[in-house]
Amino acid sequence: MSAPLLEIDDLRVHFSTDEGVVRAVDGVSLEIAEGEMLGIVGESGSGKSVASLTVLGLTRAANAEITGQISFEGQDLTAMDDEGLRRIRGNGIAMIFQDPLSALHPFYRVGNQLVEAIQVHRDVGDADARARAVELLELVGIPDPGRRMGEYPHELSGGMRQRVMIAMALTNDPRLLIADEPTTALDVTTQAQILRLIERLRRELGMAVIMITHDLGVIAEVADRVMVMYAGEAVEAGTLEQIFYDPQHPYTWGLLGSLTRVDQPRLARLAQIAGQPPSLINPPGGCHFRDRCPHEFAKCTEHPDLERRGGDAGHRDRCWLAPDRKREARVIASTGAIGLEAAKEPAS
Amino acid sequence: MARYIVRRLIWALLMLIAVSGVVFILFYVFPSADPAQLRAGRQANEDQIEAIRESLGLDKSVLEQFWIYLKGVFTPLDLPGTDSTGPLYLGHSYQSNADVKDVIVSDLPATALLVFGAVIIWMAVAIPTGIISAIRQRSLLDRSTMITTLVFISAPVFWLGLVALYLFAQDVGVIPVFPGIGSYATADTFLSKCASMILPWLVLAAATAAIYARYLRSQMIDVMQEDYIRTARAKGLPEKRVIGKHVLRSAITPIVTLLGLDVAVLLAGNAILTETVFNIPGIGAETFNAIKRSDLPMIQGITLFGAFFIVTLNLVVDIVYAYLDPRVRYE
């Protein structure tokens, strides 16, 4: 097996603030091979965006402490200087963001912004750069690309703006695309179109993709492998089938259980995970999910590592429960919330 | 864009008429004394007062008076009882025995020289200061700049003027370097006029540069948090380009608006303190004298002139803003 394209090993990103040290990312490890699609799923504040911004060195600041290893195509990104990282951004690794209206400069035309993305990494004349920009707009499925070049971001629809962002990310044939919630700001139909587009481009260009989202539906649609994040850590990682059909961590059960399903009878109340995510300034000792987990027991005061415990090869999690106990306890029918409540009321 | 400009022009015209109306009411309708007497001033005789009463048509209805007044301001018109013709008939000062319009025109160059020189200095100081303070937030440079600017904003302009004269004026200063009070009036060449303006420029620029530097700094800090700046960095742009092309472009647009309005207000007479301290015969000084003498036509004329100026420059500023910020064109 060839070396992974991107490898992250025990990444931690801590920010010193007036209220204390915010442990935004507190132990994330992942690997992604060429052409693979990794989905990172987690709620707001789980650290998924900070982790991906850190890959590109965009979280470096006076008050940020970054430890761990990130290597891309064999190069160590954590130790790299700003100039070296700058050469990789928009080049070897590209990133697209959630809200394309605020992520594109409102005062410059689309063509101008695309040409800039081309010319920053390549010595290309204006005419050639504009031609390439039109090509890219065509590639992402924008009709009448020549005219769009002269328009401002606010003159385009949400879906088209996101296509422009994708086009801008693809200008220099990146080997890795990091998509940070690219469809969250879009309506469902457009969402489907954009996901199909990313999937098509991945196949055509052989590009690896990290898809960050809070929406399990999106993950199910496109991901090969999945990493579930909670309170700054990866709590479970595995293939799509492993995560959806043999989930090992109570948080994952909660996420899956909270999905509303068209093929099941409608519930009076949506299932939810009780409680709130912990503060990232003072995370609870031991397992971070302890306070909300109905299956907490004595061992949970010890902080678990991300390891393979009962699942198949490549399937790792951070839960001390014994594997057969896990299979008993997990309830992912839409009859109710995870664990305890379902145990009180028998499944209908 | 063209439709935007036309809409703005129509608005400006309506504003000008409304402003004329307000000035008319303030100076013609409200005064409880005999307007003709007020117009004539303290040293008038009976004949003059009669002439004014006729020319003002004070026997006619208020609306008719307003109509004559509007005609005088907007159209070429032979105004009875005076030697003047419109447009822009702003009144006749019996105390200076001149049309207000002529007085303003003769005062305008001094004020214009003062304002434009100060603008160049304050922009040249404020822009780099604002940018560097924003980039190096909380550094020693940033903190000392913020304190210095606070001092200059808080200090009254006339106090700054007097201190500047005390320190640097050639006739009375501790370090005699620059021409002092009254040197503008005696200067004959453009260069010597500029030399006489150095201290006034510095004084007028001091407080304004401080305000603009702080404003630009806070605008830049706000813009740097925006998502599109993160995108610019994610594209691999060098930091200089991110700041110079992306951040500055967004941060500078409100500054441009502010500049337009500040210039308008200063030219309309707001440099009154600087002009009086340095004895510059500009519009501000003229206003001050007119108030001292209760020269009602002069005060009224300058008010109307100032208001017109500001409405017009407001229009220009709106158009420039639409050029800079394409989102605004669709309002």
Interface residues (C-beta under 8 A of the other chain):
Chain A: L53 L56 L58 D82 R86 R87 I88 R89 G90 N91 A94 M95 F97 D99 S102 A103 L104 H105 P106 F107 Y108 E116 A117 V120 H121 Y152 H154 M165 M168
Chain B: E226 D227 Y228 R230 T231 A232 R233 A234 K235 G236 L237 P238 E239 R241 H246 R249 S250 T253 L324 D325 P326 R327
